[in-house]
Amino acid sequence: MNAFEVADLYYTYPDGTPALQGVSLEAPAGSRTALLGANGSGKSTLLLHLNGLLSARRGSVRVFGREVGPDNLREIRRRVGLVFQNPDDQLFSTSVAEDVAFGPRNLGLNPGEVRRRVMWALDTVGITALARRPPHHLSLGQKKRAAIAGVLAMEPDLLVLDEPTAGLDPSGVRQLMELLAVFHAQGRTIVLATHDVDLAYAWADRVAVLADGRLAAAGPAALLEDEDLILSADLELPVLLRVFRNTGVKPRDPVEANAWIRRHCRTYVD
């Protein structure tokens, strides 16, 4: 089964700006999909359709086989957890714990189940010690973890993140990607929007490239080895592909690159 299916989706903002122009895309359940494109390519607009925050003007969006529409938004938003690029758009309560509890309470769960989900979500993202802290007193990395915890407490099947690494230092990016590995191992489908081609190439098993509101290409991560495609979308070829150009080697991440170097340059690294 596909986690989502977008068919011939169009969307124009109220000021007349076209954001999506006939996008068709799907992602299998359990996959890790990176949605790539330059700023203004339509990535965020597409993500907002996956849980009904925006409604299709033309075309359709289906989540786990159900078309997204006004009659089933409650169920769709339970199954699709959306993490905004800016956590300040998502955090609003007087404490982190209260923020994380907001979603489960709105599901009508009993207090004991709400407490269980809150503690589990805080523990999963590693911020249990921050439960009583006001969100606006947190660092950016802590805020992003709190926002993810609030989504996790809804126990979604599809986790959607809009530019989750934006503004994070290298340590924060590493910790976030480790969290996503845990979520994926738990059986969740993950969709991540980014313009970081290196991150997408190393992490995703499927990629989709948007340019000017249109789908330029979709398929395995190896698509990001196509320099013409990458340049047409105002992106850059993954740095490891540039470093290893003309060698016939295409390492996906530094571990693969280092392994190749050790095999072929043993004299220099031993």
C-alpha positions in Angstrom: 0.0 0.0 0.0 1.1 3.6 -0.6 1.3 5.9 2.3 0.1 8.7 0.0 -0.8 9.3 -3.6 -1.0 12.7 -5.1 -2.7 12.9 -8.5 -2.5 15.9 -10.9 -2.5 18.3 -8.0 -2.8 22.0 -8.7 -2.7 24.8 -6.2 -2.7 28.6 -6.6 -2.4 31.0 -3.7 -5.0 33.7 -3.1 -2.7 36.4 -4.6 -2.6 34.4 -7.9 0.8 32.8 -7.4 0.8 29.3 -8.8 2.4 26.9 -6.3 1.7 23.4 -7.7 1.1 22.6 -11.3 -0.1 19.1 -12.1 2.0 17.2 -9.5 1.6 13.5 -9.3 3.6 11.6 -6.7 3.3 8.5 -4.5 5.3 7.0 -1.6 5.1 3.4 -0.5 4.3 2.7 3.1 7.5 2.3 5.1 9.6 4.3 2.7 11.9 7.2 3.4 11.2 9.9 0.8 13.1 13.2 0.3 11.3 16.0 -1.4 13.9 18.3 -3.0 13.7 21.7 -4.6 14.9 25.2 -4.4 13.1 27.7 -2.3 9.7 28.4 -3.9 9.6 25.1 -5.8 6.4 24.0 -4.0 7.7 21.6 -1.4 6.0 23.1 1.6 2.7 23.6 -0.3 2.7 19.9 -1.2 3.3 18.8 2.4 0.5 21.0 3.6 -1.9 19.0 1.4 -0.9 15.7 3.0 -2.8 16.4 6.2 -5.5 18.7 4.8 -4.1 22.1 5.9 -4.5 23.0 2.3 -7.2 21.6 0.1 -6.7 20.6 -3.5 -8.0 23.1 -6.0 -7.7 20.5 -8.7 -6.5 16.9 -8.5 -6.6 14.6 -5.5 -4.6 13.5 -2.4 -5.0 10.1 -0.9 -3.5 9.0 2.4 -3.4 5.2 3.1 -6.1 4.8 0.5 -8.4 7.5 1.8 -9.0 10.7 -0.1 -8.2 13.8 2.0 -11.3 15.9 2.4 -13.4 17.8 4.9 -15.3 14.7 6.1 -12.2 12.8 7.3 -9.7 15.5 8.4 -9.7 14.3 12.0 -8.6 10.8 11.0 -6.1 12.1 8.4 -4.4 14.4 10.8 -4.2 11.6 13.4 -2.4 9.4 10.8 -0.2 12.2 9.3 2.0 14.1 11.6 3.3 17.4 10.1 6.4 19.1 11.6 6.7 22.7 10.4 10.0 24.2 9.4 9.8 26.9 12.1 8.9 25.2 15.5 7.6 28.6 16.7 4.7 28.1 14.3 3.9 24.9 16.2 4.6 25.5 19.9 2.2 27.7 21.8 1.6 26.3 25.3 3.1 27.4 28.7 5.2 24.2 28.9 6.7 21.6 26.7 4.6 18.9 28.3 1.4 20.9 27.8 2.3 21.4 24.1 2.9 17.7 23.6 -0.4 16.8 25.4 -2.5 19.1 23.1 -2.9 16.6 20.3 -3.8 13.5 22.3 -6.3 15.5 24.4 -8.0 16.6 21.2 -8.3 13.0 20.2 -10.5 12.6 23.3 -8.1 10.2 25.0 -8.4 9.7 28.8 -5.9 11.5 31.1 -3.9 8.3 31.8 -3.4 7.6 28.1 -2.5 11.3 27.4 0.2 11.2 30.2 1.6 7.9 28.8 1.9 9.3 25.3 3.4 12.6 26.5 6.1 10.8 28.6 6.8 8.3 25.8 7.2 11.1 23.2 9.4 13.2 25.4 11.6 10.2 26.2 11.8 9.2 22.5 13.2 12.6 21.5 15.3 12.9 24.6 13.8 16.0 26.2 12.1 14.5 29.3 14.1 16.9 31.5 12.5 19.9 29.6 8.9 18.9 30.2 8.2 21.8 32.5 10.2 24.4 30.5 8.3 27.1 28.5 8.9 26.4 24.8 10.1 29.9 24.1 13.0 29.4 26.5 14.4 26.5 24.5 17.2 26.5 21.9 16.2 25.9 18.2 17.3 22.3 18.4 15.3 21.7 21.6 12.3 23.4 20.0 12.4 21.1 17.0 12.6 18.1 19.3 9.6 19.4 21.2 7.6 20.0 18.0 8.4 16.4 16.8 7.4 15.1 20.3 4.0 16.8 19.9 3.5 15.1 16.6 4.7 11.7 17.8 2.2 11.8 20.7 -0.5 11.5 18.1 1.1 8.2 17.0 1.0 9.0 13.3 1.8 6.4 10.6 3.2 9.0 8.3 5.7 11.6 9.6 6.2 14.7 7.4 8.9 17.2 8.1 9.4 20.5 6.4 13.1 21.5 6.2 13.8 19.9 9.6 17.6 20.5 9.6 17.3 24.3 8.8 19.2 26.3 11.3 20.6 23.4 13.1 24.4 23.0 13.8 26.1 19.8 12.6 25.5 18.1 16.0 21.8 19.0 15.9 21.5 17.6 12.3 23.2 14.3 13.4 20.9 13.9 16.4 17.8 14.6 14.3 18.8 12.1 11.7 19.4 9.5 14.4 15.9 10.2 15.7 14.4 9.7 12.2 16.2 6.3 12.0 14.5 5.3 15.2 11.1 6.4 13.9 11.6 4.5 10.6 12.7 1.4 12.4 9.3 1.6 14.3 7.6 1.2 11.0 6.7 4.8 10.2 6.8 6.3 6.7 8.9 9.5 6.6 8.7 12.3 4.1 11.3 15.0 4.5 11.4 18.2 2.4 14.8 19.8 2.0 17.1 21.6 -0.4 20.1 19.7 1.1 21.0 17.3 -1.7 23.8 15.7 0.3 21.4 14.8 3.1 18.8 13.4 0.8 21.3 11.3 -1.2 22.7 9.7 2.0 19.3 9.2 3.7 16.5 8.6 1.3 15.5 5.5 -0.5 13.2 7.5 -2.8 13.5 11.1 -3.9 11.2 13.6 -5.7 12.5 16.7 -7.3 10.3 19.8 -7.7 11.0 22.8 -9.9 8.7 25.8 -10.3 5.7 23.8 -8.9 6.2 20.9 -11.2 7.5 17.4 -10.6 10.8 17.2 -12.4 11.5 13.6 -11.5 10.8 10.9 -8.9 12.4 7.6 -8.2 15.3 6.0 -6.3 18.0 8.2 -4.7 20.3 7.5 -7.6 18.3 10.1 -9.5 20.4 12.7 -7.7 23.4 11.5 -9.7 21.8 13.2 -12.8 23.7 16.5 -13.1 21.3 17.9 -15.7 18.3 17.2 -13.5 20.0 18.7 -10.5 21.0 21.9 -12.3 17.6 22.3 -13.9 16.1 22.4 -10.3 18.6 25.0 -9.1 20.3 22.5 -6.8 23.9 21.2 -6.6 25.2 17.7 -7.3 26.0 15.9 -4.0 29.5 16.9 -2.9 30.8 13.3 -2.8 29.8 12.8 -6.4 31.8 15.9 -7.3 34.8 14.7 -5.3 34.7 11.3 -6.9 33.9 12.5 -10.4 35.4 10.4 -13.2 36.4 7.6 -10.8 33.4 5.4 -11.5 32.6 5.4 -7.7 29.4 6.9 -6.3 29.5 6.8 -2.5 26.3 7.8 -0.8 27.8 8.9 2.4 31.2 9.5 4.1 31.4 5.9 5.4 31.2 4.5 1.9 33.7 7.1 0.6 36.1 6.3 3.4 35.8 2.5 2.8 36.7 3.0 -0.9 39.7 5.3 0.0 41.0 2.7 2.4 40.7 -0.1 -0.2 42.4 1.8 -2.9 44.8 4.1 -1.1 46.0 1.8 1.7 49.6 3.1 1.5 48.5 6.6 2.4 45.9 5.9 5.1 47.7 3.1 7.1 
